[in-house]
Amino acid sequence: MFGRKRTSQVFGISQAVLPDSYVDRGTLDEQLRKLLERPVHVALRGESKCGKSWLRQHTVPGAITVQCRLDRGAHDLYIDALSQLGIKLVLDDTHSGKISGHVKAEASLGEGLIAKVLGASVTGKAGIEGERGNETRTEPVGHDVSDLRFVADLIKASARRLVIEDFHYLSVKERKKFAFDLKALWDYGVFVVIIGVWSQNNMLIFLNPDLSGRIEEIPIFWSGDDLRRVLKKGGQALNLDFSEEFAAACVNDCYGNVGILQALTLKALDAMGIGEAASESIIVNRLDALQSAALQYADQLNPLYQQFAKRVSGGIRTRQDSTGIYAYAMSVILDAPDELALRSISLDYIFQKASAREPRIQKGNLRVVLEKFEHLQVDEEGRGLVLAYNEAEEEISVVDRQLLLYRRYCTVKWPWEDLIKEAQVEKTIGFAP
């Protein structure tokens, strides 16, 4: 029937918020809105596809949103942020820990912001460059970018909130550098929303204790009841009634992750032949359709995790490793039971399991190896993080919960065991000490 709401408009993984299945769990929206009215930075942490970006879009519209990459630094965040304001930031020095360079207005918006900032304080030298027609012009405006204050003033003049997405992709060194910048930005009246995946409470305060009292952290997690509310609200929009048995099975398969729940629900409805709102109420209770959805979802994940395995195993092969420590560690982590993987996998647990198979493995060496895991996983664009290591707590977290569904529904042959066998052969024939 023309005009009926489609199931894909209600359920599924989407870059844009799907309002008919958006749930304010634990009044998190209200909590975030209150903090946004206060002079504090806000950190949102939670695993991949847990709804961080939807929460941000719902409560912080019109933000300057900067995406982090593993090979990017704190300075790149400012370059990206200003570019969204029509300003090109050219850095002359990126190694001293300070900002040094100049700005070029590439649009009338950027020119207006620079003029607005310099109208209050004119010192030093700078230039605005722009093009009108075929004419290129350079005008003195009186300010170099010699510190973070000028960048902060430009962001503040835009009246837009700065949002840093995927903060966990920055290296530990760059995270710490930005944590110190956050103190300066707070002093200059610019309050930032930082979004990412980490398991340590108040990680940014750990990186810079001066942020205490200047930043509030909000962990994002979903209870079973919250996830059932997603099904109920979306079902009401489509005239569908999800049975308790179906809801319980769906919540169990999604591993506490709302993104997986959204995807499974849409695929299950597809399997049942439901593509739009029903004219009369329908009870959704087919567990076979949900299992089919989970199998299909896991199958679609196969290329993702095979590439993950290929990148990691390729990185392992390039390292001199007489004990096979990388492979043993990966084997333990990927075989950890669900109840452990849902929380975190400690260094002690990994060491206990790995050293039981290879006594030469030393705990100190294992710690160093785990610190390098993030670089082993990501692709050339710095994407694809599946496992994150928390140095403060010495534990591995599964930041991509899809991995748990994948291994439940797919027969997986990881390459770690082959790498372990190679290391054992080398030891036997004397190639390794």
Sequence and secondary structure as in RCSB ss.txt:
>XXXX:A:sequence
MFGRKRTSQVFGISQAVLPDSYVDRGTLDEQLRKLLERPVHVALRGESKCGKSWLRQHTVPGAITVQCRLDRGAH
DLYIDALSQLGIKLVLDDTHSGKISGHVKAEASLGEGLIAKVLGASVTGKAGIEGERGNETRTEPVGHDVSDLRF
VADLIKASARRLVIEDFHYLSVKERKKFAFDLKALWDYGVFVVIIGVWSQNNMLIFLNPDLSGRIEEIPIFWSGD
DLRRVLKKGGQALNLDFSEEFAAACVNDCYGNVGILQALTLKALDAMGIGEAASESIIVNRLDALQSAALQYADQ
LNPLYQQFAKRVSGGIRTRQDSTGIYAYAMSVILDAPDELALRSISLDYIFQKASAREPRIQKGNLRVVLEKFEH
LQVDEEGRGLVLAYNEAEEEISVVDRQLLLYRRYCTVKWPWEDLIKEAQVEKTIGFAP
>XXXX:A:secstr
 TT  BGGGTSS  SS  GGG   GGGHHHHHHHHHTSSSEEEEE  TTSSHHHHHHHHSTT EEEE  TT  HH
HHHHHHHHTTTEEEEEEESSSSS EEEEEE SHHHHHHHHHHHHH   S  EEEEEETTEEEEEE S  B SHHH
HHHHHHHHT  EEEE GGGS HHHHHHHHHHHHHHHHTT  EEEEE   STTHHHHH GGGTTTEEEEE    HH
HHHHHHHHHHHHHTEEE HHHHHHHHHHHTT HHHHHHHHHHHHHHTT  B  SS EEE  HHHHHHHHHHHHHH
HHHHHHHHHHHHHHHHHTS  SS HHHHHHHHHHHS HHHHTT EEHHHHHHHHHHH TT  HHHHHHHHHTHHH
HH  TTS    EEEETTTTEEEE  THHHHHHHHS    THHHHHHHHHHHHHHTS  
